[in-house]
Amino acid sequence: MNDLGVVLKSRDLFLLMDAPDSCSHDRSTGMYARDTRHLNGIRVTLNGETPEWLATTMHHASAATITTANPALTFNGGTHLLPHQIAIEERVTLDAGLHISYVLQNYARMPVDVVLGLLISADFHDLFEIRGFPRPVRGTMLRPHAHQGAVHLRYRAVDGLVSSTRVNFDRTPQLSIRRDNGIHPEQLITLLPGQDEVHWETAPDDLIGVSAEFPIHIEAGERWELRISATPEFAD
């Protein structure tokens, strides 16, 4: 879900990508429910590099397909992969939640080992904050955790109520919390499992998001697919 100028809507949920806000100079991108941003975005990488955009196809108000491909990559041992040898189709659908199917197609004449990375983030800002009217007092971001195969991003409001976004995967990822401590940007910290004592722990101030990585082996001409869903959850 890289920023490529897509707007989708389904009921009270809408998804906005690639929209710098003219008032706050913030980016308005993300998935919104009940006027709150439950997902800032999902940044896609291949071996740490951002794929190159090729095309965006709108199917209807709540579905689109975004096609990207790898930039030039160099693997351990000096093997090179030319650009656009691995195509990525992001099939995006919005209903009660966000559903994305990532389909990787290997057009190279050799098998390829790559790592698909997804950086998932949520700040739970409301529309007023995004438009440049900050709250005098904000709630608390809670530490993300994994539970029953899903990642939970959570925010506790000043009234004590908790809103969250649950992200599910149909394959098992390598999960970590990604931070920026000013010395080692985007440092990876092991994601703690969802024990009770971690469930309500405050998130670090330098939290960037949750990293999900998928090591992939794709034979020449073959496909690989991953399905994920992101669902808003409310305190009521």
C-alpha positions in Angstrom: 0.0 0.0 0.0 2.6 2.5 -1.1 1.3 6.1 -1.8 -0.1 6.0 -5.3 -3.1 8.3 -5.4 -5.9 5.9 -4.6 -9.2 6.7 -2.7 -11.5 3.9 -1.7 -14.7 4.0 0.3 -17.0 1.4 1.9 -19.7 2.4 4.4 -18.0 4.3 7.2 -14.5 3.2 6.2 -12.3 5.0 3.7 -8.8 4.6 2.4 -6.7 7.6 1.2 -3.3 7.3 -0.3 -0.9 10.1 -1.5 -2.6 13.2 -0.1 -0.3 15.8 1.6 -2.6 18.0 3.7 -2.3 21.7 2.7 -3.1 23.0 6.2 -1.1 20.9 8.5 1.6 19.9 6.0 1.1 16.4 7.4 0.2 13.5 5.1 -3.5 12.5 5.2 -2.8 9.0 3.9 -4.3 6.1 5.7 -7.4 4.1 6.6 -10.1 6.0 8.5 -13.0 4.8 10.6 -15.3 7.0 12.6 -13.1 10.0 11.7 -10.0 8.5 13.2 -7.0 7.2 11.3 -6.6 3.6 12.2 -3.8 2.9 9.7 -1.2 5.4 8.4 -0.1 3.0 5.8 1.7 -0.2 4.8 5.0 0.5 3.2 6.1 -2.3 0.9 9.8 -3.2 0.3 11.8 -5.9 -1.6 15.1 -6.6 0.1 14.7 -3.2 1.8 14.1 -1.3 -1.4 10.9 0.4 -2.5 9.4 -1.1 -5.6 8.8 1.0 -8.7 5.3 2.0 -9.5 4.0 0.7 -12.9 0.2 1.2 -12.9 -3.0 1.7 -10.8 -6.3 0.3 -11.9 -9.6 1.3 -10.2 -12.2 -1.4 -10.4 -15.0 0.3 -8.4 -15.4 2.5 -5.4 -14.0 0.0 -3.0 -11.4 -2.0 -5.0 -8.2 -1.3 -6.9 -5.1 -3.0 -8.1 -1.7 -1.4 -7.9 1.2 -2.9 -9.9 4.8 -2.3 -9.0 8.1 -4.1 -9.7 11.5 -4.4 -8.2 14.3 -1.9 -8.7 17.8 -3.2 -9.6 18.8 -5.5 -6.7 22.2 -7.1 -5.8 22.2 -10.2 -3.7 24.9 -11.7 -1.4 27.5 -13.2 -3.7 27.3 -10.4 -6.2 24.3 -11.8 -8.2 22.3 -9.0 -9.9 18.6 -8.8 -10.6 17.6 -6.4 -13.3 14.7 -4.0 -12.7 11.1 -5.2 -13.3 11.9 -8.9 -13.1 9.6 -9.4 -10.1 6.2 -7.9 -10.5 4.0 -7.1 -7.4 0.3 -6.8 -7.7 -1.5 -5.3 -4.7 -5.1 -6.2 -5.0 -6.8 -3.8 -2.5 -10.4 -4.2 -1.3 -12.3 -2.3 1.3 -15.4 -3.5 3.2 -15.7 -3.7 7.0 -11.9 -3.8 6.9 -8.9 -3.4 4.5 -7.9 -6.5 2.5 -4.8 -6.7 0.4 -3.5 -9.6 -1.7 0.1 -9.3 -2.6 0.9 -11.4 -5.7 4.6 -11.7 -6.7 5.4 -13.0 -10.2 9.0 -14.0 -11.1 9.7 -13.0 -14.7 13.5 -13.7 -14.4 15.1 -16.7 -16.0 16.4 -17.9 -12.6 15.0 -18.7 -9.2 15.1 -15.7 -6.8 15.3 -15.4 -3.0 13.9 -12.1 -1.8 12.4 -10.7 1.4 9.1 -9.0 1.1 8.8 -6.3 3.9 5.7 -4.6 5.2 6.0 -1.6 7.6 2.7 -1.1 9.3 1.9 2.0 11.3 -1.0 3.8 12.9 -1.1 7.0 15.0 -4.9 7.2 15.7 -5.1 10.9 14.9 -8.5 12.3 14.3 -9.4 14.5 11.3 -9.0 17.8 13.2 -5.4 16.9 14.2 -4.6 16.0 10.6 -6.1 19.3 9.4 -3.8 21.2 11.7 -5.8 21.5 14.9 -3.9 19.5 17.6 -5.6 18.4 20.7 -4.5 20.1 23.9 -4.1 16.6 25.5 -3.6 13.4 23.6 -4.0 9.8 24.8 -1.3 7.2 24.9 -0.1 4.9 22.2 0.2 1.3 23.6 3.0 -1.1 22.7 2.1 -3.2 19.6 1.9 -6.9 20.3 1.2 -10.2 18.5 -1.6 -12.4 19.7 -3.2 -15.5 18.0 -1.5 -14.8 14.7 -2.4 -11.1 14.5 -0.7 -7.9 15.2 -2.5 -5.4 17.3 -1.9 -1.6 17.1 -3.6 0.2 20.0 -4.3 3.6 21.4 -5.7 4.5 24.8 -7.7 7.8 24.8 -7.8 10.3 27.6 -11.1 8.8 28.8 -9.4 5.4 29.2 -11.1 3.8 26.2 -9.0 1.8 23.8 -9.2 1.7 20.0 -7.1 -0.7 18.0 -6.3 -2.0 14.5 -5.9 -5.8 14.1 -3.7 -7.0 11.2 -4.0 -10.6 10.2 -1.7 -12.5 7.8 -2.4 -15.8 6.0 1.4 -16.6 6.2 3.6 -16.5 9.3 5.8 -13.3 9.2 9.0 -12.4 11.1 7.7 -9.6 13.3 9.5 -6.8 15.1 8.9 -3.3 16.4 10.7 -0.7 14.3 12.0 2.3 16.1 14.1 5.4 15.4 16.3 6.3 18.3 18.2 9.0 16.6 21.4 7.0 16.5 20.4 3.9 14.5 17.3 4.9 12.5 14.6 2.3 12.2 16.3 0.0 14.7 14.6 -3.4 14.9 13.4 -4.5 18.3 12.0 -7.9 18.9 8.2 -7.8 19.1 7.1 -9.1 22.5 4.2 -11.6 22.5 0.8 -10.5 23.9 1.2 -11.4 27.5 -1.0 -9.5 30.0 1.8 -7.4 31.3 2.7 -6.3 27.8 -0.9 -5.7 26.7 -1.2 -2.3 28.3 2.5 -1.2 28.2 3.1 2.3 26.8 4.7 2.3 23.3 8.2 3.9 23.1 8.3 7.5 22.0 10.4 6.7 18.9 8.0 4.0 17.6 7.8 4.0 13.8 5.7 0.9 13.3 5.6 -2.9 13.1 7.8 -4.6 10.6 6.5 -7.9 9.0 9.0 -9.7 6.8 8.5 -12.7 4.6 11.5 -14.6 3.1 10.4 -15.9 -0.3 11.9 -18.4 -2.8 10.3 -18.1 -6.2 11.2 -20.3 -9.1 11.4 -18.8 -12.6 7.9 -18.1 -13.9 6.2 -18.9 -10.6 3.9 -16.9 -8.4 3.8 -16.3 -4.6 0.8 -14.8 -2.8 0.2 -13.2 0.6 -3.1 -12.1 2.0 -3.5 -9.6 4.8 -6.4 -7.8 6.4 -6.5 -4.7 8.7 -9.7 -4.3 10.8 -10.6 -1.3 13.0 -11.7 -2.3 16.6 -13.5 0.1 18.9 -13.8 0.4 22.6 -17.6 0.2 22.4 
